[in-house]
Amino acid sequence: YTLDAPPTAENTDDDRIDTRSLILFGLHPLVKEPPLRKMCEKYGEIISIGVRSAFASRYGHVEFASVEQAKDAYRALNGATLLHKPILVQPTKSEATA
């Protein structure tokens, strides 16, 4: 996947990211795991990744090899637009399941 639009320039609130795991909320219903993995690999080594649906929402759970890689992904993806839908990125303590 290629982002339709990058996040805003003010997207630097990564101080609260203290984990290697992130959840990407608001994914388009057609988002699949392999292309999402390829997109996220731009920001670091992926330990595990999963894409799930909950009611009318789709989200991805990505675990990176380091906290710094997760911060890089957060800065690049939080507020960006993918397939015409904005992405909200949040840290999580649980591991992604592939």
Secondary structure, 3 states (H helix, E strand, C coil): CCCCECCCCCCCCCCCCCCCEEEEEEECCCCCHHHHHHHHHHHCCEEEEEEEEECCEEEEEEEECCHHHHHHHHHHHCCCEECCEECEEEEECCCCCC
